[in-house]
Amino acid sequence: MNSRNKTLIIGGLIGSALGILAAWLYVRTAREDEAKPSEAVPPGKMVKLGLSIMEVLRQVTALGEGEKEGQKRGRLRKR
């Protein structure tokens, strides 16, 4: 098995574990607040969550790029 396949399998397992953990935390919190009537998650919160996830994915992608000559990771590129 080559390194690409190993990376995909490990990434998939980690992503699955994080997804299960997030769902468990969400359900646990919802059960603790059962006294309140359950409401739908507001669209604004979902947009914030989606943007946060996209930022994490962007940072993971940046890890794979490596540093180029004269550029530091995490800094804005000059055009």
JOQUI-V486707 format. One line per field, one symbol per residue. ss: DSSP state (~ for helix, > for strand, _ for the rest). A space follows every 50 residues. Layout:
ss: ???
This chain:
ss: __~~~~~~~~~~~~~~~~~~~~~~~~~~~~~~__________~~~~~~~~ ~~~~~~~~~~~~~~~______________
